[in-house]
């Protein structure tokens, strides 16, 4: 698997767009509908996720050093930092709905990794397997699913352009609905495809790695060690973990540990020092610092505030 795009220096000459470059304020998302003929977008990258839907015509999509035909009904995801470009075919126009969003905009809605599974495969894993399994990095929607997706995108466009009260919350709910619908369609399509064993390995590896972290947070873990254990590229693993959880490896570990500490402070009489050691902090001062950073209070203040 080629994950060199995760190294900013490798593609430093390729433009990297930020959400703020859309000049639409400080919104965590952006959507537009455009068409082009006999043209191509320049090779570029984003710091955010992007979902593209082909609502008319046909063209070609360059991603991960491969070129694929795209046609009306195709929907595909471009994760952060992956170089890509779209080309309209000669004498044929192509219409695209481009929906961009920061991963944090939706990831905070998931209280467990299982809740993200309906679109985990399509959004976070599938685009990287092109070179290994020849899986086309897009899904062609038909019938009711295609109509539902087009309706959702049109409603998002209307909300974005109208900006009436509560539109951000509504756009978020529509995006989640879109990803779940597409994720279900992709999963159904995957079951009928040949490269399922390779794909299943990658999917099970990342889910297994996250489960392993959640169950062994009290141990001294490192991202490289966990990645090697589940036969994942360290850079790919770090990227996926950050995309899925909105946290770095260290932040994810700290989040689990502090959550467990809060539970112990409320339900036991254990000393702060003992709790610190129990959840994996070897230094109580470091524990106190991280606890305060995440909760705004010290462990003792938290315990006092939750005393009966």
C-alpha positions in Angstrom: 0.0 0.0 0.0 1.4 3.4 -1.0 0.8 5.8 1.9 3.5 8.3 0.9 0.9 11.0 0.6 0.7 11.0 4.4 4.1 12.6 4.4 3.6 16.3 3.6 7.1 16.7 2.3 6.6 14.0 -0.4 3.9 16.1 -2.1 4.9 19.5 -0.9 4.7 20.9 -4.5 1.1 19.8 -4.8 -1.3 22.5 -3.5 -2.9 21.7 -0.2 -6.2 23.4 0.3 -7.7 24.3 3.8 -11.3 24.7 4.6 -10.8 28.4 5.1 -9.6 28.7 1.5 -13.3 28.3 0.4 -13.9 31.8 1.8 -17.1 30.9 3.4 -16.5 31.9 7.0 -15.5 29.5 9.7 -17.9 26.7 8.8 -16.6 23.1 9.1 -18.2 22.2 5.8 -18.6 23.4 2.2 -20.7 22.3 -0.7 -20.9 23.4 -4.3 -22.4 22.2 -7.6 -20.4 22.7 -10.7 -19.9 21.4 -14.3 -17.0 21.5 -16.8 -16.3 20.5 -20.4 -12.9 19.7 -22.0 -11.3 20.8 -18.7 -9.6 19.3 -15.7 -9.1 20.4 -12.1 -5.5 20.8 -11.2 -3.8 18.1 -9.1 -4.4 19.1 -5.5 -5.0 17.9 -1.9 -7.2 18.9 1.0 -6.8 19.0 4.7 -10.4 17.7 5.0 -12.7 15.0 3.7 -14.5 15.4 0.4 -17.4 13.5 -1.1 -18.0 13.9 -4.8 -21.2 12.8 -6.6 -21.4 12.8 -10.4 -24.9 14.1 -11.2 -24.4 14.4 -15.0 -22.1 13.2 -17.8 -18.8 11.3 -17.5 -15.1 11.9 -17.0 -12.0 10.5 -15.3 -10.8 10.6 -11.7 -7.1 10.5 -10.9 -6.4 9.3 -7.3 -3.6 7.4 -5.6 -1.6 7.2 -8.9 -4.5 5.5 -10.7 -7.0 6.9 -13.2 -10.6 5.7 -13.2 -13.6 6.3 -15.4 -16.5 8.1 -13.6 -20.1 8.4 -14.8 -23.5 9.7 -13.7 -24.5 8.1 -10.4 -20.9 7.6 -9.2 -20.0 8.7 -5.6 -16.5 8.7 -4.2 -14.6 9.9 -1.1 -11.3 11.7 -1.1 -9.6 11.5 2.3 -7.4 14.3 3.6 -3.9 14.7 1.9 -4.6 12.4 -1.0 -3.6 14.0 -4.4 -6.4 13.8 -6.9 -7.9 15.6 -9.9 -11.0 15.3 -12.1 -11.0 15.4 -15.9 -14.0 15.9 -18.2 -14.0 13.7 -21.3 -13.5 15.3 -24.7 -16.7 16.8 -26.1 -18.5 15.6 -22.9 -19.4 17.7 -19.9 -19.4 16.4 -16.3 -21.4 17.7 -13.4 -20.2 17.3 -9.8 -21.6 18.0 -6.4 -18.7 18.5 -4.1 -19.4 18.1 -0.4 -16.4 18.9 1.9 -16.2 18.6 5.6 -13.8 18.5 8.5 -13.7 14.9 10.1 -14.5 16.5 13.5 -17.8 17.8 12.1 -19.2 14.2 12.2 -16.9 12.1 14.2 -17.9 13.6 17.5 -21.3 12.1 16.9 -20.0 8.6 17.4 -19.7 7.3 21.0 -18.1 4.1 19.8 -16.3 2.9 16.7 -19.1 0.5 16.0 -21.4 3.4 15.3 -19.1 4.5 12.5 -19.0 1.1 10.8 -21.8 1.7 8.2 -19.5 4.0 6.3 -16.1 3.3 7.8 -15.2 1.0 4.9 -16.2 3.4 2.2 -14.9 6.7 3.7 -11.7 5.7 5.5 -10.3 2.5 4.1 -11.5 1.7 0.6 -9.7 4.6 -1.3 -6.3 3.2 -0.1 -6.7 -0.3 -1.4 -6.6 0.5 -5.2 -3.1 -0.7 -5.7 -3.6 -3.9 -3.6 -7.0 -5.2 -4.7 -7.9 -3.2 -7.8 -11.0 -2.0 -6.1 -12.4 1.0 -7.9 -12.5 4.0 -5.5 -16.1 4.9 -6.2 -19.5 3.4 -6.0 -22.2 3.7 -8.7 -25.6 4.4 -7.2 -28.8 3.3 -8.9 -32.5 3.2 -8.3 -33.9 4.4 -4.9 -30.5 4.9 -3.4 -29.4 7.3 -6.2 -32.6 9.3 -5.9 -32.3 9.5 -2.1 -28.7 10.7 -2.3 -29.6 13.4 -4.9 -32.4 14.6 -2.7 -30.1 14.8 0.3 -27.5 16.8 -1.7 -30.1 19.2 -3.1 -31.4 19.8 0.4 -27.9 20.4 1.7 -27.3 22.9 -1.1 -30.5 24.7 -0.3 -29.6 24.9 3.5 -26.1 26.1 2.7 -27.2 28.8 0.4 -30.2 29.9 2.5 -28.3 29.8 5.9 -31.5 30.0 7.9 -31.6 29.4 11.7 -30.3 25.9 12.6 -28.9 25.1 9.1 -25.6 23.9 10.5 -27.3 21.3 12.6 -29.5 20.2 9.7 -26.5 20.0 7.3 -24.7 17.7 9.8 -27.7 15.4 10.2 -28.1 15.3 6.4 -24.4 14.5 6.0 -24.6 11.6 8.5 -27.7 10.3 6.7 -25.8 10.5 3.4 -22.8 8.6 4.6 -24.9 5.9 6.3 -26.9 5.3 3.1 -23.8 5.2 0.9 -22.0 3.0 3.5 -24.8 0.5 3.4 -24.8 0.5 -0.4 -21.1 0.0 -0.5 -21.2 -2.9 2.1 -23.8 -4.6 0.0 -21.8 -4.1 -3.2 -18.6 -5.3 -1.4 -20.1 -8.7 -0.6 -20.5 -9.4 -4.3 -16.9 -8.3 -5.3 -13.9 -10.5 -5.8 -11.3 -8.6 -3.6 -13.4 -9.0 -0.4 -10.7 -11.1 1.4 -8.0 -8.3 1.0 -10.5 -5.6 1.9 -11.7 -7.6 4.9 -8.2 -7.9 6.2 -7.6 -4.2 6.2 -11.0 -3.5 7.8 -10.5 -6.1 10.5 -7.0 -4.8 11.1 -7.9 -1.2 11.9 -11.0 -2.2 13.9 -8.9 -4.8 15.8 -6.2 -2.2 16.5 -8.7 0.3 17.9 -10.3 -2.4 20.0 -6.9 -3.5 21.3 -6.1 0.1 22.4 -9.5 0.4 24.1 -8.9 -2.8 26.1 -5.2 -2.3 26.9 -5.1 1.5 27.5 -3.4 0.9 30.9 -0.3 -0.6 29.3 2.6 1.3 27.8 1.5 1.3 24.2 3.0 3.0 21.1 1.4 3.7 17.7 4.2 1.9 15.9 3.9 -1.2 18.1 0.1 -1.4 17.6 0.5 -0.9 13.9 3.1 -3.7 13.6 1.0 -6.0 15.6 -2.0 -5.6 13.2 0.3 -5.5 10.1 -0.6 -1.9 9.2 1.7 0.8 8.0 2.4 3.1 11.0 1.7 6.3 9.0 -1.5 4.7 7.6 -2.6 3.6 11.1 -2.0 7.0 12.6 -3.9 8.7 9.8 -6.9 6.3 10.1 -7.0 6.6 13.9 -7.0 10.4 13.7 -9.7 10.4 10.9 -12.0 8.0 12.8 -11.6 9.3 16.3 -10.6 12.9 15.7 -7.6 12.3 18.1 -4.0 11.4 17.7 -2.8 8.1 19.2 -1.7 9.8 22.5 -4.9 11.9 22.7 -7.0 8.8 22.2 -5.1 6.9 25.0 -5.4 9.9 27.3 -9.1 10.2 26.6 -9.8 6.6 27.5 -7.7 6.8 30.6 -9.3 10.0 31.9 -12.8 8.6 31.2 -11.9 5.6 33.3 -10.4 7.8 36.1 -13.6 9.8 36.3 -15.5 6.7 36.8 -13.2 5.5 39.5 -13.2 8.8 41.3 -17.0 8.7 41.4 -17.4 5.1 42.5 -14.4 4.2 44.6 -12.4 5.6 47.5 -9.0 4.8 45.8 -6.3 7.4 46.2 -5.5 9.6 43.3 -2.0 8.1 43.1 -3.4 4.6 42.9 -5.9 5.5 40.3 -3.2 7.2 38.3 -1.1 4.0 38.3 -4.1 1.8 37.7 -5.0 3.5 34.4 -1.5 3.7 33.0 0.1 7.0 34.2 3.4 6.4 35.8 3.6 10.0 37.0 0.8 11.4 39.2 1.7 14.9 38.3 1.4 14.1 34.6 -2.0 12.5 35.4 -3.2 15.6 37.2 -2.1 17.8 34.4 -3.9 15.7 31.7 -7.0 15.3 33.8 -7.2 19.1 34.3 -6.7 19.7 30.6 -9.5 17.4 29.7 -12.0 18.2 32.5 -11.1 21.7 33.7 -10.8 20.6 37.3 -8.3 18.5 39.3 -9.1 14.9 40.2 -9.9 15.9 43.9 -12.1 18.7 42.7 -13.9 16.3 40.4 -14.4 13.7 43.2 -15.7 16.4 45.6 -18.1 17.7 43.0 -19.6 14.3 42.6 -19.7 13.3 46.3 -23.1 12.3 47.6 
